[in-house]
């Protein structure tokens, strides 16, 4: 490889300051990505008096957040105005406890504490930026609500083991939009606000590599704007808000191979890992790169939650009333990639989001269903009999399913819906990313901050860092909240 080729800009290789021929753009803060984290970083950096240029690879702003449902996971401090209006008190300690459980073994107590104490105020801030919230409450279990209501149960708050340690409260707050697509409204408002306060936005702009000086401090970024390579000086810092890596199948195979079982990606198309790779190129450490969100949309109708999942041994493995993403992780890791949802005639229905789900077996008795699934003799029958006996008494001693979702499966015909590998359509996005402080400062392998470099959103590993603990709205809550922190921290440097 020639010396010239070695200097070709690449996310995997920083550009040396000595190789910068000129500064085409001079700013205080350069934000890479104009989605949930990037827009909020830009707003706060401008509020602190910094000059801001934002570089978005797509032709339009919004990032992957524009393709989301628009739920933001907030609460605590006694509740948001919407929670309080509908009779839900939500203490900071309950929110903190839930988020610590949701973060799994690697939960960041400092980050969770900051979020739990500031989440309700963050909701007020979002409203102040112009994000509309209707203020109404939609009870029940939903994945893609068809209404424009605000407050939803969007996680495992009311399910074991979370409900045993933290008082349940609904915390999903959805931007007002009828049907699926609140993310579009959320991002329209936040991006418009960022531009209104003076952030200069460049779309069709791909960040190619970071620029570092002799001390390895980040001093700028090389970008390609409308096909032209330009060098951007960032006097205070570069904030990486370029999303995760779910569409980069090479990175997924390397870091989160279990996610390859998910046929559908949750992305606007540009979660290619470039932001993470740029951070790694200057010594940024990564954490929890194996973790990902995964869901199987097995409801609505909510009646299906009253069914039970079994594996190839005919055994249950999860309380089905948990968040659908938590259930999805358990389904994906079953032996031989086999799992079925058992239902009876009273609760049978085809999932609204996946109406073509395969019905793997039907029978007038559970013995017939067991035989059609070719399970070991007596296993499924024993599982159902035990479940029915306990459900009739309003109990689930094995998996602690809440009483509202317990009923014996006794009304024939009986059926098994296939959630086996090849039949289900699981959806995924990545959670791992650059290791940062709550202020967005990217850390190296020794835990020291890399001067001039910040990250937020899915380019960083934030609040959501354990697939089994995720709740809808955590990614947007994390991205918008900690995007703000990164914007303030960079501007203050």
PyMOL commands that set and color helices and strands:
alter all, ss='L'
color gray80, all
select helices_A, chain A and resi 3-6+17-19+36-47+63-67+81-85+92-102+104-106+109-128+162-164+182-196+249-255+257-261+274-281+302-306+324-332+335-337+366-372+379-392+403-405+457-459+467-469+474-492
alter helices_A, ss='H'
color red, helices_A
select strands_A, chain A and resi 15-16+25-32+52-55+71-73+137-141+151-153+172-174+200-202+205-212+218-225+228-240+264-265+286-287+292-296+308-311+339-343+359-363+414-418+426-430+433-434+441-443+449-455
alter strands_A, ss='S'
color yellow, strands_A
deselect
rebuild
show_as cartoon
